[in-house]
Amino acid sequence: MNTMLRPAVTLFVVLSALTGLLYPLAVTGVSKAAFPRQSAGSLVERDGKLIGSELIGQNFTSPKYFWGRPSATGPMSNNAGGSSGSNQGPLNAALTDAVKGRVDALRAADPGNTQPVPADLVTASASGLDPHITPAAALYQANRIARERGLPLDAVKGLIEANTEGRDWGLLGEPRVNVLKLNLALDAHH
């Protein structure tokens, strides 16, 4: 029995050290050397103060800012520690009520806007933390932003266009707008 147990324990210790310690340390070291900003969380600072991450949505509620996707992380919105979907299917009454409430809130914030509400403004992403919206969702909000800030509509649309990210490598994903970056560009535009 001892002849079988010793190699098994030795193999367990060696593989645990390799896969549980050495490999993660090597990957972390390579990522910090090759992608220092991304491996640190793609943090965004303004005036030396940390204001967020490009990778995690934020809850903007002022009508002077673009609003992102609703967060499914409860009870605190956009909580990376609680990342998950709502697990509510299309026939779930709670989802229907939540979407209706979100549509009503968007309509109340911009009563003259009769455009169809883009789905990503009223439904959460699978992680509940998506920092992006579609260009259509940003354009849906452009009139409200222009009115609230006293900016020409063309200037707001220009900011949306300048902050629209294309498909990754030209073919993966869809065009998208990072809400935090767009709101920072909006603040910088006087």
DAQUIQUI-V978771 format. One record per residue. RES is the residue in one small letter. OMEGA is omega in whole degrees, 0 to 359 (none if undefined). NEAR is the number of other C-alpha atoms within 8 Angstrom. Layout:
RES_OMEGA_NEAR, RES_OMEGA_NEAR
This chain:
m_180_4, n_180_5, t_178_6, m_184_7, l_183_8, r_179_8, p_180_8, a_179_8, v_179_8, t_179_8, l_178_8, f_181_8, v_181_8, v_180_8, l_176_9, s_178_9, a_180_9, l_186_9, t_182_9, g_181_9, l_187_9, l_181_9, y_178_9, p_178_9, l_179_8, a_180_8, v_178_8, t_179_9, g_179_8, v_181_8, s_178_10, k_179_11, a_185_7, a_184_6, f_187_8, p_182_9, r_181_9, q_182_7, s_177_10, a_176_8, g_181_9, s_183_10, l_181_11, v_178_9, e_173_9, r_182_7, d_178_4, g_181_5, k_178_6, l_181_8, i_178_8, g_178_10, s_176_10, e_188_13, l_183_8, i_180_11, g_177_16, q_184_10, n_175_9, f_182_8, t_180_6, s_178_5, p_178_9, k_182_8, y_172_10, f_178_12, w_179_9, g_178_13, r_174_15, p_180_11, s_178_13, a_181_15, t_181_16, g_359_8, p_181_4, m_182_6, s_177_10, n_179_14, n_183_10, a_178_8, g_181_4, g_184_7, s_176_12, s_174_9, g_180_11, s_184_9, n_177_4, q_180_8, g_185_6, p_179_6, l_181_7, n_182_8, a_180_6, a_177_7, l_179_11, t_179_10, d_180_8, a_180_8, v_179_10, k_178_8, g_179_8, r_177_10, v_179_10, d_179_8, a_178_8, l_179_8, r_180_10, a_180_7, a_181_8, d_188_8, p_181_7, g_183_5, n_181_7, t_179_5, q_173_5, p_180_4, v_177_9, p_184_9, a_184_6, d_175_11, l_183_14, v_178_12, t_179_9, a_175_16, s_181_13, a_180_7, s_185_10, g_185_15, l_188_15, d_180_13, p_186_14, h_168_11, i_178_15, t_174_10, p_178_12, a_179_7, a_177_12, a_179_12, l_177_10, y_183_10, q_188_9, a_181_11, n_179_10, r_181_11, i_181_14, a_181_12, r_183_8, e_183_9, r_181_7, g_180_6, l_172_10, p_180_7, l_179_9, d_178_6, a_179_8, v_178_13, k_177_10, g_177_8, l_177_11, i_181_13, e_181_8, a_182_6, n_176_10, t_178_11, e_179_8, g_177_8, r_177_10, d_182_7, w_176_5, g_182_6, l_183_6, l_177_7, g_181_6, e_173_6, p_185_10, r_180_11, v_176_14, n_187_13, v_179_13, l_180_11, k_180_9, l_178_13, n_175_10, l_177_8, a_178_9, l_177_11, d_181_7, a_180_6, h_182_5, h_none_4
